[in-house]
Amino acid sequence: MRQEDTFFDGREMDLIYIARKLADALELEELLTGAGWDYYVEADEYRGGFLFPSKRTGAFFYVLIEKAEEARAFLRGNGFKPQPAVTP
């Protein structure tokens, strides 16, 4: 279920997906909510475009870091291409 950042009480979150289109964001929200996932989503900027790079706005989806790999597998199993894990 979509949660506010305060729900996670300062615990570490991991970016699992960037929705570049509203339809993708809405579909993913429905999927995650239906499956009972707790997630946080916020609008943020990313760089897009190959020939004409520009700043664009997307919906950034986060889950608790300890659930991130499981969430990525869930997304792949449902036809989404998740963000790769960031290794420190």
C-alpha positions, 0 to 999 in steps of 0.5 A: 500500500502506498505510504507516506515517508513518515510510515518508514520512520527513517529506515533505509529505502531503496529505489526499485522503479522509475515510472516515466509515464503516468500510465506506468505509475498508475499500473504499478501502484495498482499492482503493488497495492493489490499484492500488499506491498508497502511502498513510497512514491515521489515525483523527481527528475531524471535525465532522459533522451539520447540525441536531445538529453533533457531533465524529465519528471517521473514517479520514483518508487521505493521500498525498504532496503531489506525488501528491495530484491524481493520487490525487484523479482516481483516487478520482473515477474509482472513485466516491469524492468526494475532499477538495478540495486546500487552497491556502495 
